[in-house]
Amino acid sequence: MQNEPSVVSVVIPCYNAERLVGEAIRSALDQAHREIEVIVIDDGSMDGSLGVIRSFGDRIRWETGPNRGAAAARNRGIELARGEFVQFLDADDLLLPAKIGRQLPEALAHPAEVIFCEGETVDPQTREEEIRFRYNDPEEDSVLFVLRTFVATPAPLHWKRNLQAVGGFTEGLPNSQEFDLHLRMACAGLRFRRMPESLFKVRLMRSSLSNDYLRVLSTRREVLRASYRLLEERGALNEARTRAFAAAMARSGRHCLQRGDRELGLSYFREAELINRAGVLDAYNSPNRVIYRCMGPIVTEKLAAMRRQFLRS
């Protein structure tokens, strides 16, 4: 009975990832920590993904069904998981062999915390690696940390019960699913704890262009609104949190303006100003704060873009 908590369920959602899912599955099976089960949820793939998944035989558990999105696939994986811990892995990403074994002792020692590690990005064409997921130590208030930091999907090792307590992933979100999950976990009082080790690889897909990011920014606003309302209903907002929410909205507004979506960008700024004006200024460095106060966000971004172009030339 004492060994039961060490069982880890690796949940891999898969949609049309025929070329990559096999490598992801192998990275899960090759963990130094042997008490694992690998669960692959095929989300209605129309390529040869299911054939690759089946080729692993009884080394993995798998299920297939109609396309419902990655969030629903991950939630189904949570339902099927026999382990007390869950490790998420997208079908195009990889776990390093020590990943679970290094994080598990920390997770066992801190059951009310989310233990996350650092990682790398990999260019799938060149196979070149670059350390990208480097994090500072989280603040005392994890809500502030998650609002300021993107924690990648494979970075944490989760207690299954903590995922269940917040209802798992929000189904229907087209993107920003991990940001939404981590923010809701922080709002529920779970603390985030960093392990300063690089233990996973995320493949950079070149299809992630400006239009894709604008869709992310549109969804992100709904995620921020939902968590803000949740904390407001609980009476759990304070100056630091409202300021951090306003800063997060203003940063997203800046990204919208930089990518040419004036309407979405300005709506972000209007909402941020209503929440906490000082937080809006936190989205800028000192010189740009002065410009923003005098000229507003559009002129501020135009001048910032001119300065960036000048420095590059």
N, C-alpha and C positions, 0 to 999 in steps of 0.2 A: 504493500500500500504506500510505502514511503516514496517509491519511485514514480508513482502515477503523475505527479505534477510535472515531471520531466518530459512527458510526451508532448511533442509539438506537431501541430497540423500545418503544413504548408499549403496554402490555398492559391491556385493559379487560375484566373479567368482567361479564357482564350477565345478570340474572335479573329478568324482569317489570319492566323500567325503560323502557317505551315512551315515556313523557312526557319523560324526561331524558337517555336515552343519546345522542340525536342531538347535544345540546349538549356532552356530554362528548367525543364524537368530534371535533366541530368545534374544541374547545379544544386537542385534541392536534394536529390538522392545521394549526392556526394558529400553531404554534410558530415563533418567529423563527429558531431553528436548523432548517435545512431537511433535514438528513440524518436523517430519521426514517422509521419504518414504524409503522403503527397496526394492532394485532392485537386483534380483538374476539372473545371466546369467549362465545357464547350458551349459557347453562347450563340449557337446557331451558325457556326462557320459554314461558308460556301466553297471553301477551297479544300485542300487535303489535310487540314489540321486534325480531323478526327482519326484519320489513318495513322498519323504520327503518334497521337495519344494512345491509341489501341496497341501500338507496337511495344509499349512498355509492359503489357500484360498485367500480371497481378502484383507488380512492384508498386503500382499506384492505384488509387481509386478515381473513377471518373464518372461524369454524367453529362449528357447532352440534352439540349432542349431548344425552344425557339429563342430568337434574339431578343433579350430584354435589357441589355446594357451591362457594363462592367460592375456597377454597384449591386445589381440584383444577383449577378453571378457570384460576387464575393459573399454576399449575404447567404446565398445557398451553401457556399463552402463553409461558412460559420455553422450553419445548421447541421451539416454532415460531420463536422469536426469531432473527433473522439478525444483529442488532446485538450489539456487545460490551457495551452498556449496556442496562439495563431500567428503565423508568419505569412504576410501577403507578398506575392511575387507576380508581377505582370508577365505575360507570355513572351515579351521581348526583352526582359531584364534577367539579371543573373545574381545569385548569391555566391559569395566566396565561401570556401569550405568551412572556415572557422566561424561563420556568421552566427548561427544559432548557439553553438557551444560557448562562445564568448559572451553573449548577451543573457543567456539563461540564468546564470548565478545572480546577476544583478536584478533580473526580473523577479526571481524567487525572494530576494532580500527586500524588494520594494514593491509589494503587491498593489499599492495605491498610486503607482507611478507608471509612466510610459517610458520605457527604456529604448532610446533610439541611438543609432550610430551614424557615422559619416559614410560617404560613398564616392564613386567616380562616375563620370559619363564616358561613354565609348562611342566613337564614330563607327557605325556599322559598315561603312565602305572601307575606311582606312585602318580600322581597328586601333586607332590612336586613342590613348586614354588621357584624361585630364581630370584632376581633382576639382570637383565642383561643389559637392555637398559638404562644405565645411561650416560648422556651426559654432556660435559662442555658447557658453554655458547659459542655460535658461534662467530668466528672472525668477524671483520668488513666486510671482503671480504668472502662471503658465498661460493665462489668457493674453497677457501682454506679449509673451514670447511667440505664441502661435500667430498673432496678428502681424508680427514683424518678420517672421521666418517661415520659409517653405520647407516643411519636413516631407521628404519623398515617401511614396507609398511603402517601399520595402525597408525603410530605415528602422521602424520600431519592431520589437517583438512584443506582441500584445497578450495579456491575460484574456482568455475567451470571455470570462465573466464581465470584464470591463467593457468589451465590445457590446455584449448583450445589454448591459445596463444603460447604454446610450442609444440602443436600437440599431446598431450596426451602421451601414452606409445608407445615405438618403437616396432611395431609388428615384429615377427620373431626372437627376441632375446630369446634363450632358458632359460636364467636366467639373473641375475643382472638387472632385469627390473626396480626395484625401484631406484637402484643406478644411472642408466642411466637417469631416469626421474628427479631425484633430482639434478643431475649434470647439466642437460640442463636447469632446472629452475634457478639454481644459475648463469649459464652462461648468461641467459637472464636478469639478474639483480635483481631477486627476492632475498630478504634477508631471512634468516632462524632465527626464534625466538623460544627459548626454554621455555617450561613450566615445572618446576621441580616437576612434579607430575606423579605417575605411574597410567596410565589409560587404559592399554590394556594388553592382555596376548597372547603370541605366543607359540604354542605347538612345542616342540622340537621333530622332527621326527627322529627316530634312523637310517633311511636309508641314512642320510647325512654323508657318509663316504668319504675317501680320494679321490676316483675316481670321486665322485660327485663334490667335491671342485675343483679338477683340471679342470673340465669342466667349473665351474664358473670362474676360473682364466683365462681360454682361452677366454671366452666371455668378461671378464672385460678389457682385452687388447684392444679389438675393441671399447668398450665404451670410454675408455680413449683416444684412437686415434681420435675418432670422435669429442669429445668435444675439444680436443687440436686444431684440424684443424679448428673447428668453431671459436674459440677465435683468432686463428692466422689470419683467413680471415677477421675478424672484427678489427684487429689491437688492440686486447684487452689483449694481453699477456704482462706481466711484469716479473721482476726478481722473485718476490715472487710466482707468478703463475707457471712459468716454473720450479722453484725449487720444488714446491709442486707436480706437475705432475711427475717429475723425481722420487721424493720420493715415490709416490704412485706406480709407475712402479717397483721400486726397492723392495718395500715391497712385491708386488705380485711375483716378481722373487724369493725372499727368500722363500716364501711359496711353490712355485713350486719345488725348490731344496730340501726343507725339505720333500716333498712328492715324491721325486724320479724322477721328470720330468726335467731332465737336459736341454734338448733342449729348452723347453718353458721358463724355468728359465733364461737361458743365453740370449735368444732373448729379454726378458724383460730388462735385464741389459744392453745389447748393445743399445737398444732404449733409455733407461734412461740416459745413458752416453752422448748420442748425444744431449739430451734435456738440461741437466744441471748436471754437475758432482757433484757440491756441494749438490744437492738434493739427489743424490744416497747415499751420506754419511749420510744424515739425516735419512735413514732407519736403521742405526746402532747406538748402544751406543758407547761411546768414545773408549773403548779398541778394539772393533770390527772394528771401522773405521781405526785404524792403521793396523790391519791385512788385511783388504780389500785393502788398498792402496798397501800393499806389496805383497799379495798373491792372490787377486781376490776373487770372490764370492764363488766358490766351496770349497776352503780350509777354508774360513771364516765360512761357514755353518757347515762344518765337525767339526771344533774346537768348535763352539757354541753348537753343539749337544753333543759333549763329555762333555762339561762343564755342560750342563743341566742334563745329565745322572749322572755325579759325584755328583751334588747337591741333586739329588733325592735319591741317595744310602746312 
